[in-house]
Amino acid sequence: MPGGAAVLALVLCAAGVERPVVVRHTAPNPVAAKPAVVLYPATKPHVVARSAWAADAGTRNQPPPRYDDKVIAVFVHHTDSPNGYRCADAPRIIRYLYTGQRGYRHWDDIGYNFLVDRCGNIYEGRAGGVDRPVTGAHTQGFNHRTVGIAALGTFTAGVPVPTAMTEAIARLAAWKLGLSNIDPRSKVRLVSSNGLSRYKAGTTVLLPALAGHNDGYMTRCPGAALSALLPLIRQEAARLQGRLQGRFPSRLQSPLESRW
């Protein structure tokens, strides 16, 4: 179990790198979580329920979740926390992140909608239902109509990114974007809600449907190593939606993964 210094590092890193905004107004309830016809559906991946990590995290007395009408973009993050963890410890790490964001930063919940560990396990993060378009708190200015997926670890230049992790991100993105018939390789129009993002509040911008945190906010997140793999993750997500045939090079493997 990580000691006090490791716990503090998790809290400070998550706060210092992510810097999301918690939207205070109530977003409208979803009109339709799915379009009438899903042209490019992807299989829903297995998602470990929130209860796996939240049981002892004091999650009972928090505001109700907020929703958007649909999800049209995904933002990929890293948690800027230690990499040398056992996957069995992932729920404990997520609980630390929640405690730091909810307690230390006074947010209403953990900011990320989903978290992925180095073994490719996908965890439900923010409350509200994995099948629904829950408004997150992960990318300042662009929390509406988007999903935040956080890779547990630090993936700066020269750090290997586990193949299981990138494949899980691709599966999750393919499924969530497929519900709105969004091609993961495309660009979508989003409206900045906060001038602390890269764009003035109210500005309509064209961003990748599967973006890195740094596409919307001034940050190095999700790290240079994970950012370099986003083009392959987009291609794999498109393949999983049935838009492409075959499998893409290296199975989304980081060139340095053999050193992991």
N, C-alpha and C positions, 0 to 999 in steps of 0.2 A: 504494500500500500504506500503511495507517495507520502513523503513527509510534509511538514508545514511549508517548507520552501517551494516544493513542487506544486502544492496547492496554490500558493500565492502566485507562482509563475503562470499557472493556468488562468487565474482570475485576471491578472494584469495583462497578459498577452491577448486574451479574448477581448478585453476592454480596449486596449491600445490599438489593435489591428482592425477590429470590425467596425467600431463606431457607428452602429445603426441608429436610426431614429425611431422612437415609438410613436406611432400616429395616435393622437389623442381623440380625434373625432371617430364616430362610429361609421364604418364603411357599410354600404348597403348589403343586405343579405343576398346570397347568390341567386340570380334569376334562374340559371341552369348550369349545373356543374359540368354537363356534357352537351355538345352540340347535337342537333337532331340526327345527323349521320356522321359517325367517326370514320373518315376515309382511310386513315393510316393508324389504326390502333396498335399499341404495343402491349405485351403481357405485363400485368402488374407484378412487380417483384415482391418478394417476401420482405415485409417491414416489421422489425421488432417493435412491439407495442411500447408506448411511453411508460407504461407501468413497470417495465423492466428496470428503469433507472430512477423513476420519479417517486417511488413508494416512500422513501424516507427523506425526500427533498423539500418537504413543506409546501407542496403545490396546491393544497386545497383552497387557500384563501387568496385567489388571484382573480383579476377581472375576466369576464367571459371573452372568448375569442371573437375576432372580427373577420369578415369575409369580403372577398371581391366577387365579381361575376364569373371570372374564369382566370386561368393561368396561361400567359402567352410567352413567358420568358423564365429562364433559370439562371441564377447567379451561383457560381461555384466559389467556395471559400476554403481556406485552411484555418485551423484553430490556433496556429502559432503556439502549439504546446508540444511536449516531448514526444518523440517517435518510438522510443524503445519500450513500448507497453505490451502486455499480453492482451490479446483480444478479449479474454474473459474479464479484463478490467475496464473495458469500454463503458459499461453502464456507470461505473464509479467515476470515470473521467467526465462523462456527460453531466453527472450530478454536480461535480465541482464547477463545471462551466455554468450550469443553471444557477448554482448558489452565488457565483461571482456576478452574473448578469442581473439576477433578480435581487440579490442582497446588496452587493457592493455598488452596483451601478443603478439599482432601483428601477429596473425595467419591469414590465408587467409579466414577462415569461422569458424563457430562453428565446433568443432571436431567430435561430435557424429552424426552418421547417423540418429538415432531415439532417442526420449526421451519418457518416460512413466511416467504418474503421478499416484498418490495414488488411483485414481478412475479407473485406467485402460485405460485411454485415451492415444492413441499413437500419437505422433507428429513427423512430418517430421523435421529432423534437418538439416544436411548438404545438400546443394543444389546439384541438378543433376538428380533428378528423383527417386522416391521410388522403381520403378520397375527395376532400372538399378544398376549394380555393381559399385557404386560410391566409389572411394578411400577415406577413412576417415582420421582422425587425432586424434585417440583416444587411441591407444596402441603402444607406442614407439617400433619400430622394427617390428611390425606386423599389419601395416595398409593396406597392399595389400591383396586382396582376402578375406577380412574380413568385418564384419559390427559391428559397435559399438552401443550398446543399453544402454542408461543411465536411471537409475531409479532416479527420482527427490526426493532427500532426503538424509538422512544419516542413514545407516543401520549397525552400529557397534553392537557388542555383547550386547544382552539384549533389542534391539530395535525391536518392532514388524514390520513385513513387510506385508503390505496389500495384501490380497488374490487377489484382482482385479489387482494389479500391477504384481504379479508373473504370473497370468494367461495370461495377455497381453504380457508379455515377451515370454511366451511359444508359443502363437499364432504367434507372429512376427517371432520368431526364426524358427518355423516349416515351415512357408511360405518361408522365404528367403533361408533356407538350402534345402528345398524341390525342389527349382528351379534347384539345381545342384545335386539332388538325394543323398544328404548327410544325414546320420542318425545322429540325434542330440546326440545320446549316444556314437557315435564312436569317434575315434581320427583321426586327419588329419595331413598331413605334411605341415608345413609352413617354410619359409626361413626368418631368421632374417635379417632385413635391417640396423640395427643400433646396435653398441656395447654397447649402454646404456640400452638395454633391458636385460633380464636375460641371453641372449646368444650372443656370438660373431657374428658380422656381417658376413653374408654368411653361417651361420650354419643352417642346416636343422633339425628341431625338430618336435617331435610328440606331439601335444597338443589336448585337448578336442575340439571337433567341436563346443560345446557350453561351452565356457570357462569364467572364471572370469578374470578381468583385471590383477590380481596378478599372473595368470598363465604365462603371457608374460613379465611382468614388476615388478620391486621391489616396491610394494605398498601394502597397506592394502585394497585397493579398490577391490571389491565392498562392503566391510564391512563384518564382521563375520556372521551377521544374514542373509544377503542375500546370501553369499557364501554357508551357510549351506543348503539352499534351492535349489541350482543348480542341485543336483541329481534328485530331484522331477520335476524340470522344464524340464530337459532333457527327463524324462520319459513321461511327458505330451506332450511335443513337438513331440516325437516319436508317441504317440497315435494319435495326430492330423494329422500326416502324413499317418495314416492307418497302421502303423507297429505293433501296439498292440491293444488289445481289453480291454474294461473296462475302469474304471477311477481310478486314483491313489489316495492313502490315503490322507485324509484331504484337498482335493481340493487345494493343494499347499499352505495350510494355515500355517503361522508361528505359532509356539506354543504359542507365546506371543501376537498374534493379538487381542485377546479379550480385551487386555489392551489398545488398540488404542483409 
